[in-house]
């Protein structure tokens, strides 16, 4: 049995292995051509929401087609569309313990058209004290994906507005309110 295994292994290693010639698939000239197009100033850095990103997508789609790649059965091309939510605050009224809060003291993160929170609402509560790490706590709260009311100490007033830029990567978010 050992002899048969040894013979089979020696035959397997004796068969020459052939691989594709990588220089026929990828070469410096082709890489430089693709890099030059994608790095071109006309593509505006491929920044989101600019015509440059659409030009880059068209170029990549054409390259995929030229390479013979197949598309998904449900798609007519290589591009895949998706919807992106960008909520915009229209108006805000808030009060805590009967005290009205100004718009600058409240941040609402929600995809709901209207959000009403009362004592009976099932929201977790987080308190960011004066000695706490404001951004670490805020980011951890966003990452928790729980409906949350966050009360932040007024010492964080200057940092408070920066939170309004954080939620975009968490869409669709849970309902969260930040108050101080």
C-alpha positions in Angstrom: 0.0 0.0 0.0 2.8 2.4 0.9 4.5 1.5 -2.4 1.4 2.4 -4.4 1.0 5.7 -2.6 4.7 6.5 -3.2 4.4 5.8 -6.9 1.2 7.9 -7.3 2.9 10.8 -5.5 6.0 10.6 -7.6 3.9 10.6 -10.8 1.8 13.6 -9.5 5.0 15.6 -9.0 6.5 14.5 -12.3 3.6 16.0 -14.3 4.7 19.6 -15.2 2.5 22.3 -13.9 1.5 25.1 -16.3 0.1 28.4 -15.3 -1.1 31.4 -17.4 1.6 33.8 -18.5 0.9 36.8 -16.2 2.5 39.2 -18.7 -0.2 38.4 -21.2 -2.9 39.3 -18.6 -1.3 42.2 -16.8 1.4 44.4 -18.2 2.9 47.7 -17.2 1.4 49.6 -20.2 -2.1 48.5 -19.4 -1.8 49.3 -15.7 -0.4 52.7 -16.5 -3.3 53.3 -19.0 -6.0 52.5 -16.4 -4.2 54.4 -13.6 -3.9 57.5 -15.9 -7.6 57.5 -16.6 -8.7 57.0 -13.0 -6.2 59.5 -11.7 -7.1 62.1 -14.3 -8.1 65.6 -13.1 -11.2 65.3 -15.3 -12.6 62.7 -12.9 -12.5 65.3 -10.0 -10.9 62.8 -7.7 -13.9 60.5 -8.2 -15.6 62.4 -5.4 -19.2 61.3 -4.6 -22.0 63.4 -6.1 -19.7 64.8 -8.9 -19.8 64.1 -12.6 -16.3 62.7 -12.2 -17.5 59.6 -10.2 -20.0 58.9 -13.0 -17.2 59.1 -15.6 -15.1 56.7 -13.6 -18.0 54.3 -13.3 -18.6 54.5 -17.0 -14.9 53.8 -17.7 -14.9 50.8 -15.3 -18.1 49.5 -16.8 -16.5 49.7 -20.3 -13.4 47.9 -19.1 -15.6 45.1 -17.6 -17.4 44.8 -20.8 -14.2 44.7 -22.8 -12.9 41.9 -20.5 -16.0 39.9 -21.1 -17.3 39.9 -17.6 -21.0 38.9 -17.3 -23.5 41.1 -15.4 -26.0 39.9 -12.8 -29.2 38.5 -14.5 -31.3 41.3 -12.9 -29.1 44.1 -14.2 -28.7 45.6 -17.7 -25.1 46.7 -17.0 -22.4 46.7 -14.4 -23.7 49.6 -12.3 -25.8 48.9 -9.3 -28.1 51.6 -8.0 -29.1 52.2 -4.5 -31.0 54.8 -2.5 -29.3 57.0 0.0 -31.1 58.8 2.7 -30.1 62.3 3.7 -32.5 63.5 6.3 -33.0 67.2 6.8 -34.3 68.9 9.9 -37.4 71.0 9.0 -38.4 72.1 12.5 -37.8 71.0 16.1 -39.4 71.5 19.4 -38.1 69.9 22.5 -38.5 70.1 26.2 -37.2 68.2 29.2 -38.8 68.3 32.6 -41.1 71.1 31.3 -38.1 73.3 30.2 -38.0 74.2 26.5 -34.7 73.4 24.8 -33.4 75.5 21.9 -32.7 73.9 18.6 -29.0 74.2 19.1 -29.2 72.0 22.2 -30.8 69.0 20.6 -29.7 66.6 17.9 -32.2 64.1 16.5 -30.9 61.1 14.6 -33.9 59.4 12.9 -35.4 58.4 9.6 -38.9 59.0 10.9 -40.8 62.0 9.7 -41.9 62.8 13.3 -40.4 61.6 16.5 -42.1 62.0 19.8 -40.5 60.7 23.0 -42.2 60.6 26.4 -41.6 58.8 29.7 -43.5 55.8 28.3 -41.3 55.5 25.2 -38.9 52.6 25.4 -35.6 54.5 25.0 -32.3 53.7 26.8 -30.8 56.7 28.6 -27.1 57.6 28.5 -25.6 60.4 30.5 -22.3 62.0 29.4 -20.9 63.7 32.4 -18.4 66.6 32.4 -15.5 64.2 33.0 -16.5 61.6 30.4 -15.1 61.2 26.9 -17.8 62.9 24.9 -17.0 61.6 21.4 -16.2 58.1 22.6 -19.5 57.8 24.4 -21.4 59.3 21.5 -19.9 57.0 19.0 -20.5 54.0 21.2 -24.1 55.0 21.6 -24.5 55.3 17.8 -22.9 51.9 17.4 -25.3 50.3 19.9 -28.2 50.6 17.4 -30.7 51.1 20.2 -33.3 53.8 20.7 -31.5 56.2 23.0 -31.7 59.6 24.7 -28.4 61.0 25.6 -28.0 63.8 28.1 -24.7 65.6 27.7 -23.2 68.0 30.2 -23.2 71.6 29.0 -19.4 71.7 29.1 -19.6 69.9 25.7 -21.6 72.7 24.1 -18.7 73.6 21.6 -18.4 69.9 20.5 -22.1 69.2 20.4 -22.7 70.4 16.8 -20.0 68.1 15.5 -22.2 65.1 16.3 -24.7 66.1 13.5 -22.1 64.8 11.0 -21.6 61.4 12.6 -24.8 59.5 11.8 -24.5 59.3 8.0 -22.5 56.0 8.1 -25.1 54.4 10.4 -28.2 54.9 8.2 -30.9 53.7 8.8 -30.2 54.6 12.5 -32.2 53.9 15.5 -34.0 56.8 17.0 -31.6 58.8 19.1 -31.8 62.2 20.8 -28.8 64.1 22.1 -29.7 66.8 24.7 -27.8 69.2 26.9 
